[in-house]
Amino acid sequence: MTKTILMDKYPVFYLNIKKTETTYKNVDEVVEHFNKLIEAHPVAASIAVFDHYAHTTAIPDHVIAPEIKAAKNVVFCFGKQFPNSKILAVRPRSIGICEFEDSFEISFMEVPNEQLHTVSEDWARSVANA
């Protein structure tokens, strides 16, 4: 798992998984994997799947890196606590799945709750199952 600061302000974690390291063949299979993990989690709630690739390709003059074959976000919430109104700024959560010719990249923003951040890291790592 690698942490980077995207655009000098967003703490993003990502993991590259070669297709030879997983049984998943495409982005939709990885999305289904995450949906099952969310469904099984005691406080997570599934919200949506956003096809970022389809959305962007539908915009005139779009720009997509040529090595990207598919890209979807699994949107969900770990909302166990609501300690103040500002927490809405970091919810819901999203896990990005980007498909390349020979690999997947799983990415997500840092989760404010350390225990749930660990869950997100574990979920990302679970894609490598071969």
Residue pairs with C-beta under 8 A, 6 or more apart in sequence:
1 13
1 14
1 15
1 121
1 124
1 125
2 13
2 14
2 15
3 11
3 12
3 13
3 110
4 11
4 12
4 13
4 14
5 11
5 12
6 12
10 109
11 109
11 110
12 107
12 108
12 109
12 110
13 107
13 108
13 109
13 110
13 120
13 121
13 124
14 105
14 106
14 107
14 108
15 105
15 106
15 107
15 124
15 125
15 127
15 128
16 103
16 104
16 105
17 103
17 104
17 105
17 106
17 127
17 128
18 102
18 103
19 25
19 102
19 103
19 104
20 102
20 130
21 128
21 129
21 130
22 104
22 127
22 128
22 129
22 130
23 129
23 130
24 30
24 33
24 104
24 127
24 129
26 70
26 99
27 69
27 70
27 71
27 72
27 97
27 98
27 99
27 104
28 72
30 97
30 99
30 104
30 106
30 127
31 49
31 72
31 74
31 97
33 126
33 127
34 74
34 95
34 97
34 123
35 46
35 49
35 74
37 44
37 123
37 126
38 44
38 45
38 46
38 74
38 76
39 46
41 78
41 119
43 78
43 79
43 80
44 76
44 77
44 78
45 76
45 77
45 79
46 74
46 75
46 76
47 75
47 76
47 77
47 92
48 75
49 72
49 73
49 74
49 75
50 72
50 73
50 75
50 94
51 71
51 72
52 71
52 72
52 73
52 96
53 64
53 68
53 70
53 71
53 72
56 62
56 63
56 64
56 71
57 64
67 100
67 101
68 98
68 99
68 100
69 99
69 100
69 101
70 97
70 98
70 99
71 96
71 97
71 98
71 99
72 96
72 97
73 94
73 95
73 96
73 97
74 94
74 95
74 97
75 92
75 93
75 94
76 92
76 93
76 94
76 95
77 91
77 92
77 93
78 91
78 93
78 111
78 113
78 116
78 119
79 91
79 92
80 113
80 116
81 87
81 113
87 112
90 109
90 112
93 108
93 109
93 111
93 120
94 108
94 109
95 106
95 107
95 108
95 120
95 123
95 124
96 105
96 106
96 107
96 108
97 104
97 105
97 106
98 104
98 105
98 107
104 127
106 124
106 127
108 120
108 124
110 117
111 117
111 119
111 120
